[in-house]
């Protein structure tokens, strides 16, 4: 928390991969018996409040299933396809604000249940008029059940947005007439497409708007090097009006141009966090932009390059290190070995060099993950992960070495790096 008063931590039990899909759960998503979010007072470590999810699945790896923005917390239930919005109060309480998924507004469930009861009563009165005093004991089976709706509330919003977009953008009178004549067929086609997509992850853009990725379930719960191969769409959703503001495929040219020119807007930094506003990106740093365009020019397929870049959206919470050592206006370094992004990187036995961008363009310092003497086995697979302090000249490196030859051995080495 930016107030430095609270800390938010999560714990979970083991996954059950063959769990039955009951109670509206999505088939194929594993279940976790208990996921607990703990709100702690950092001054003394006292647990102020907890939020527990039972027999659910929230992807905690790399914060993919959660996003914290100021005092708002978004938690994505992949198993039940619900986005829970919680608020962290100054009193130290986790307050449930809204749930987005099956329903969008707070009174949607009440309205649907009331409407279902009204329809059942109307049907019952009609049957009484037709059959006298005879009452069909199976009449309750024909009552509408909001829990078994064809599409969830958020997908119905998305379906309406897609259809209105096709309807309003078409200027050919012949095609407009075709849309009118085949309204039901087109509506059914779009519905069938949406049925195969689920929430994958979500982030705040500000206090009112969410960026939601719709894709395959596997794409939402796996951190994969080939995540860009999963078909996906992203939508901007207004929580207050429950409207879909925009909708893009994850390979759309327009979305990529927004990403390239306004990348900082996708990193929803807290209004109270000063150091997070100085992270280098290709929308605020000429060196990062030149590097991005160089990679784009070398790519064999422009569409695949854009899809790969856009596969990182929505960004995970706290996925970037705000350390000034990653300021590309100050230092030049090999981003294949180290970067501000919270991801595992390929590791070598050679130190990572940080070279000044300005005269005299000299080596400023080096960081070497792993053992000081290096690895003796050249066939071992090594990856590294770094954590930099946002202000102090301090960093942690974790190198994992997997020796492939039997017996398989996994070795982890943690180093503390600091400048004197």
C-alpha positions in Angstrom: 0.0 0.0 0.0 1.3 3.5 -0.9 0.3 4.9 2.5 3.0 2.6 4.0 0.5 1.6 6.7 -0.7 -1.7 5.3 0.6 -4.7 3.5 -1.4 -7.2 1.5 -0.4 -10.8 1.3 -2.0 -14.0 -0.1 -1.8 -17.6 0.9 -3.3 -20.7 -0.7 -3.6 -24.4 -0.3 -2.6 -27.0 -3.0 -4.5 -27.2 -6.3 -6.9 -29.9 -7.1 -6.6 -30.4 -10.9 -9.4 -32.9 -11.4 -12.1 -31.0 -9.4 -15.7 -31.3 -10.6 -17.2 -28.2 -12.2 -20.2 -27.6 -9.9 -22.1 -24.5 -8.9 -21.4 -22.7 -12.2 -17.7 -23.4 -12.2 -15.8 -23.5 -15.5 -14.9 -27.0 -16.7 -11.1 -27.6 -16.8 -10.1 -25.0 -14.2 -8.4 -26.5 -11.1 -9.8 -25.8 -7.7 -8.0 -24.5 -4.6 -9.6 -25.3 -1.3 -8.7 -22.1 0.4 -7.3 -18.8 -0.9 -6.8 -16.1 1.8 -5.9 -12.5 1.3 -4.4 -11.0 4.5 -4.3 -7.2 5.3 -1.5 -6.6 7.7 -0.5 -3.5 9.7 3.1 -3.1 8.8 4.0 -1.4 12.0 3.6 -4.5 14.1 2.5 -7.3 11.7 -1.0 -7.5 13.1 -3.6 -9.0 10.8 -6.4 -6.5 10.5 -8.7 -8.3 8.1 -8.9 -11.3 5.8 -10.8 -12.2 2.6 -11.2 -15.9 2.0 -12.2 -17.7 -1.3 -13.1 -21.4 -0.9 -12.9 -24.0 -3.7 -12.0 -21.3 -6.2 -9.0 -20.5 -8.4 -7.2 -17.2 -8.4 -3.9 -17.0 -10.3 -1.4 -15.6 -7.8 1.7 -16.2 -9.9 3.2 -12.9 -11.0 0.1 -11.2 -9.6 -1.8 -12.3 -12.7 -5.1 -12.8 -10.9 -5.0 -9.7 -8.7 -4.5 -5.9 -9.3 -4.0 -3.2 -6.7 -4.7 0.4 -7.6 -4.6 2.9 -4.7 -7.1 1.5 -2.2 -8.9 -0.7 -4.8 -8.2 -4.3 -5.2 -9.4 -6.5 -8.2 -9.4 -10.3 -7.7 -10.2 -12.5 -10.7 -11.9 -15.8 -10.0 -11.1 -17.9 -13.0 -13.1 -20.9 -11.8 -16.4 -18.9 -11.4 -15.6 -16.1 -13.9 -16.2 -13.2 -11.4 -14.1 -10.0 -10.9 -14.3 -9.1 -7.3 -13.7 -5.4 -6.5 -12.6 -4.7 -2.9 -11.7 -1.5 -1.2 -9.1 -1.1 1.6 -10.4 1.3 4.1 -8.3 3.5 6.3 -9.7 1.6 9.3 -8.0 -1.5 8.1 -11.0 -3.3 6.6 -11.4 -5.1 3.3 -14.8 -4.1 2.0 -16.5 -5.8 -0.9 -17.6 -3.1 -3.4 -19.0 -5.1 -6.4 -18.8 -8.3 -8.3 -18.6 -8.3 -12.1 -19.4 -11.3 -14.1 -22.8 -13.0 -14.0 -24.2 -9.7 -12.9 -23.0 -6.1 -13.6 -25.1 -3.9 -11.3 -25.7 -4.5 -7.6 -29.4 -5.0 -8.1 -29.3 -7.2 -11.3 -29.8 -10.4 -9.4 -32.7 -8.9 -7.4 -34.3 -7.7 -10.6 -33.9 -11.0 -12.4 -35.3 -13.0 -9.5 -38.3 -10.7 -9.2 -38.9 -10.9 -12.9 -38.7 -14.7 -12.8 -41.2 -14.8 -10.0 -43.5 -12.5 -11.9 -43.3 -14.7 -15.1 -43.9 -17.8 -13.1 -47.0 -16.2 -11.4 -48.3 -15.1 -14.8 -47.9 -18.6 -16.3 -49.6 -20.1 -13.3 -52.6 -17.8 -13.6 -52.9 -18.6 -17.3 -52.9 -22.3 -16.6 -55.5 -21.9 -13.9 -57.7 -20.1 -16.4 -57.3 -22.8 -19.0 -57.5 -25.8 -16.7 -59.7 -24.6 -13.9 -58.4 -25.6 -10.5 -56.0 -28.2 -11.9 -52.4 -27.2 -11.2 -49.5 -28.8 -12.9 -47.0 -30.0 -10.3 -44.1 -29.6 -12.8 -44.8 -25.9 -13.5 -41.7 -24.8 -11.6 -39.5 -26.6 -14.1 -40.5 -24.0 -16.7 -39.5 -21.0 -14.6 -36.6 -18.9 -15.9 -33.5 -19.4 -13.9 -31.1 -16.4 -13.9 -28.2 -18.7 -12.9 -28.5 -20.6 -16.1 -28.7 -17.6 -18.4 -27.3 -18.1 -21.9 -24.6 -15.4 -21.4 -23.3 -13.7 -18.3 -24.1 -10.1 -17.7 -20.6 -8.9 -18.8 -20.8 -11.0 -22.0 -24.2 -9.6 -22.8 -22.7 -6.1 -22.5 -19.9 -7.2 -24.8 -22.4 -8.9 -27.3 -24.4 -5.6 -27.5 -21.3 -3.6 -28.1 -20.1 -5.9 -30.9 -23.5 -5.9 -32.6 -24.0 -2.1 -32.4 -20.5 -1.7 -33.8 -21.4 -3.7 -36.8 -24.8 -2.0 -37.2 -23.6 1.6 -36.8 -20.4 1.3 -38.9 -22.1 -0.2 -42.0 -23.0 2.3 -44.6 -24.0 0.0 -47.5 -27.8 -0.1 -47.6 -27.7 -3.6 -49.0 -25.6 -4.9 -46.1 -27.8 -3.0 -43.6 -30.8 -4.7 -45.1 -29.0 -8.0 -44.7 -28.3 -7.3 -41.1 -31.9 -6.5 -40.4 -33.1 -9.7 -42.1 -30.6 -11.9 -40.4 -30.6 -10.2 -37.0 -31.2 -13.4 -35.1 -28.6 -15.4 -37.0 -25.9 -12.8 -36.5 -26.8 -12.4 -32.8 -26.5 -16.1 -32.4 -23.2 -16.3 -34.2 -21.7 -13.6 -32.0 -23.1 -15.3 -28.9 -21.5 -18.7 -29.9 -18.1 -16.9 -30.3 -18.3 -15.4 -26.8 -19.3 -18.7 -25.2 -15.8 -20.0 -26.0 -14.0 -17.1 -24.2 -13.6 -16.4 -20.5 -12.0 -13.9 -18.2 -8.2 -14.3 -18.4 -6.9 -11.4 -16.4 -7.8 -7.8 -15.6 -6.2 -4.5 -14.6 -7.3 -1.0 -13.5 -6.8 1.8 -16.0 -8.1 4.3 -13.4 -10.6 4.2 -10.6 -13.5 3.7 -13.0 -12.2 1.7 -15.9 -11.0 -1.9 -16.2 -9.0 -3.5 -19.0 -10.2 -7.0 -19.3 -8.7 -9.8 -21.4 -11.1 -12.4 -22.7 -9.4 -15.6 -23.9 -8.9 -19.3 -23.3 -8.8 -20.6 -19.7 -5.3 -21.9 -20.2 -4.1 -18.6 -21.4 -5.3 -17.0 -18.2 -3.7 -19.4 -15.7 -0.4 -20.1 -17.4 2.6 -17.9 -17.7 3.9 -19.2 -21.0 6.6 -18.1 -23.4 4.1 -18.7 -26.2 1.1 -16.9 -24.6 0.7 -14.9 -27.8 -0.5 -18.0 -29.6 -3.7 -18.0 -27.6 -6.6 -16.1 -29.4 -7.7 -13.3 -27.1 -9.6 -10.0 -27.0 -9.3 -7.0 -24.7 -12.1 -4.7 -23.6 -12.3 -1.5 -21.7 -15.1 -1.7 -19.2 -16.6 1.2 -17.2 -17.6 -0.1 -13.7 -19.9 2.8 -13.0 -22.0 2.7 -16.1 -21.5 -1.1 -16.7 -20.7 -0.2 -20.4 -18.1 -1.6 -22.7 -16.1 1.4 -23.9 -13.9 -0.3 -26.5 -13.1 -3.8 -27.7 -10.0 -5.0 -29.7 -8.5 -8.3 -30.9 -5.1 -8.8 -29.4 -3.5 -8.3 -32.9 -5.4 -5.1 -33.8 -3.3 -2.3 -35.4 -5.2 0.4 -33.6 -4.5 -1.3 -30.2 -0.8 -1.6 -31.0 -0.6 2.1 -31.9 -2.2 3.0 -28.6 0.2 0.7 -26.8 3.3 2.1 -28.6 2.3 5.8 -28.2 0.6 5.7 -24.8 2.2 2.8 -23.0 2.5 4.7 -19.7 -1.3 4.9 -19.5 -1.5 1.1 -19.3 0.8 1.1 -16.3 -1.9 2.3 -13.9 0.4 3.9 -11.2 -0.9 5.2 -8.0 -1.5 8.9 -7.7 0.5 8.8 -4.5 3.5 7.0 -5.9 6.1 9.4 -7.2 8.9 7.0 -8.1 6.6 4.9 -10.3 6.1 7.8 -12.6 9.8 7.7 -13.8 9.8 4.2 -15.3 11.3 4.1 -18.8 9.0 3.0 -21.6 8.9 3.4 -25.4 6.3 6.2 -25.0 8.5 8.4 -22.8 12.1 7.4 -23.7 13.7 7.7 -27.1 16.2 4.9 -26.4 13.4 2.4 -25.5 11.4 3.5 -28.6 14.4 3.0 -30.9 15.0 -0.4 -29.4 11.3 -1.4 -29.9 11.3 -0.3 -33.5 14.6 -2.1 -34.2 13.0 -5.3 -32.9 9.9 -4.6 -35.0 11.9 -4.1 -38.1 13.8 -7.4 -37.6 10.6 -9.4 -37.0 9.7 -11.7 -39.8 6.0 -10.9 -39.4 4.6 -7.6 -38.3 1.3 -9.0 -37.2 3.0 -11.7 -35.1 5.2 -9.1 -33.6 2.3 -6.9 -32.6 0.4 -9.9 -31.2 3.4 -10.9 -29.1 3.8 -7.4 -27.7 0.1 -7.1 -27.0 0.0 -10.5 -25.3 1.4 -8.7 -22.2 -1.8 -6.8 -21.8 -3.3 -6.3 -19.2 -0.1 -5.6 -17.2 0.3 -7.4 -13.9 0.3 -5.3 -10.7 3.8 -4.4 -9.5 5.3 -6.0 -12.7 7.9 -3.2 -13.1 10.8 -2.1 -11.0 11.0 1.7 -10.6 14.7 1.6 -9.8 16.7 4.5 -11.5 19.2 1.9 -12.6 16.7 0.8 -15.3 16.4 4.4 -16.6 17.5 4.0 -20.2 18.4 7.7 -20.4 21.1 6.9 -17.8 22.3 3.4 -18.5 22.6 0.9 -21.4 22.3 -2.8 -20.6 21.4 -6.1 -22.3 17.6 -6.3 -21.8 17.7 -10.0 -22.7 19.5 -10.6 -19.4 17.9 -8.0 -17.2 15.1 -5.5 -17.4 12.6 -3.6 -15.3 9.9 -6.2 -16.0 9.3 -8.8 -13.3 10.1 -11.9 -15.4 12.6 -14.7 -15.4 15.5 -14.1 -17.7 18.1 -16.2 -19.4 21.3 -16.3 -17.3 24.9 -16.6 -18.2 28.2 -16.9 -16.2 29.3 -13.4 -17.3 28.4 -10.3 -15.3 25.7 -8.0 -16.6 27.2 -4.6 -17.5 25.6 -1.2 -17.0 27.2 1.4 -19.3 26.7 5.1 -19.2 24.6 6.6 -22.0 26.6 9.8 -21.9 30.2 10.7 -22.2 32.6 9.0 -21.3 30.3 6.0 -22.1 32.2 4.0 -19.6 31.3 0.9 -17.6 29.6 2.1 -14.4 28.9 -1.2 -12.5 28.3 -4.9 -13.0 25.9 -7.5 -11.5 26.6 -11.2 -11.5 23.9 -13.6 -10.5 24.7 -17.1 -9.3 27.9 -18.5 -7.7 30.9 -16.3 -7.8 32.9 -19.0 -9.6 30.2 -19.7 -12.1 28.7 -23.0 -13.1 31.0 -25.9 -14.0 28.4 -27.7 -16.1 27.9 -25.9 -19.4 24.8 -28.1 -20.2 22.9 -26.7 -17.2 19.8 -24.5 -17.8 20.0 -21.3 -15.9 17.5 -18.5 -15.4 17.6 -15.4 -13.1 15.2 -13.1 -11.5 16.0 -9.6 -10.0 14.4 -7.4 -7.4 15.7 -3.8 -7.2 15.0 -1.3 -4.3 13.0 1.6 -5.7 15.3 4.2 -4.1 18.4 2.7 -2.5 21.3 1.2 -4.5 20.3 -2.3 -3.4 19.2 -5.4 -5.4 18.5 -9.1 -5.0 19.2 -11.7 -7.6 17.9 -15.3 -7.6 19.5 -17.7 -10.1 18.0 -21.2 -10.6 20.1 -23.8 -12.2 18.5 -27.0 -13.6 21.0 -29.8 -14.3 19.3 -31.8 -17.0 21.3 -35.1 -16.8 19.9 -37.7 -14.4 19.4 -37.3 -11.5 17.7 -33.9 -12.1 19.0 -31.3 -9.7 17.6 -27.8 -9.2 20.0 -25.3 -7.5 19.0 -21.8 -6.3 21.5 -19.1 -5.4 20.4 -15.8 -3.8 22.8 -12.8 -4.0 22.5 -9.4 -2.4 24.1 -6.6 -4.5 24.8 -3.1 -3.3 26.9 -0.1 -4.3 29.3 1.4 -1.8 
